Amino acid sequence: MAYVDGYVLAVPKSNVEKYREMASKAGAVWREHGALEYRECVAEDVKSGELTSFPQSVMLKPDETVIFAWIVFESRAHRDAVNAKVMSDPRLEGMMSKDDPIFDGKRMIFGGFETLVAV
């Protein structure tokens, strides 16, 4: 079954369009190098919970929104091979400015997941 890299992050609302541009470019690179699917989604119906929630997971600030994203691969080995190519692709160099970042990477949650159910 497929292998999925998943991400949750907070993006300032004023940077959503910049983030969209960056994600569109990055997604094209991932797909070109073999990713089966690339999705970036912006929160539309996401509420804070009492114990856990997407907003709480990224310590969301009032002027931010949540991004939920995933990339699908054939397997973990395929993910590792694709990501190695992506990380060395010069088109992604300098995409995130250290002086003016689009989002706070320290609050990004990410990980790789084996598919449990696919219907």
RARA-V541859 format. One record per pair of residues at least 12 apart in sequence whose ideal C-beta (glycine too) atoms are under 7 Angstrom apart, sorted by the first residue. I is the first residue (numbers start at 0). J is the second residue. D is the distance in whole Angstrom. If there is no record, write none. Layout:
BEGIN
i=(I,I)
j=(J,J)
d=(D,D)
END
This chain:
BEGIN
i=(0,0,0,1,1,1,1,1,1,2,2,2,2,2,2,2,2,3,3,3,3,3,4,4,4,4,4,5,5,5,5,6,6,6,6,6,7,7,7,7,7,7,8,8,8,8,8,9,9,9,9,9,9,9,9,10,10,10,10,10,11,11,12,12,12,14,14,15,15,17,18,18,18,21,21,22,24,25,25,26,28,28,28,28,29,29,29,32,32,32,33,33,34,34,34,34,35,35,35,36,36,37,38,38,39,39,40,40,40,41,41,42,42,45,53,53,56,57,57,58,75,78)
j=(113,114,117,35,71,72,73,114,117,72,74,75,77,78,111,113,114,69,70,71,112,114,69,70,78,109,111,69,109,110,112,68,69,107,108,109,53,56,57,65,67,108,57,66,102,106,107,57,59,60,63,65,102,103,106,63,64,66,101,102,62,63,62,63,64,101,102,41,64,101,66,101,102,94,101,39,94,91,94,39,85,88,90,91,70,81,85,81,84,85,77,81,70,71,72,81,71,72,73,70,71,70,68,69,66,68,66,67,68,64,66,64,65,65,65,67,108,106,108,106,111,111)
d=(7,4,6,7,5,7,7,5,7,5,5,5,7,5,6,6,7,5,7,5,5,7,7,5,6,7,5,5,7,6,6,4,7,6,7,5,6,6,6,7,6,5,6,5,6,7,4,4,5,7,4,6,6,7,5,6,6,5,7,5,6,5,6,6,5,5,7,6,7,5,7,5,7,6,6,4,7,6,7,7,6,5,6,6,6,7,6,5,4,5,7,5,5,7,6,6,4,6,7,7,4,5,6,5,6,4,7,5,7,6,6,5,4,5,5,7,6,5,7,6,6,6)
END
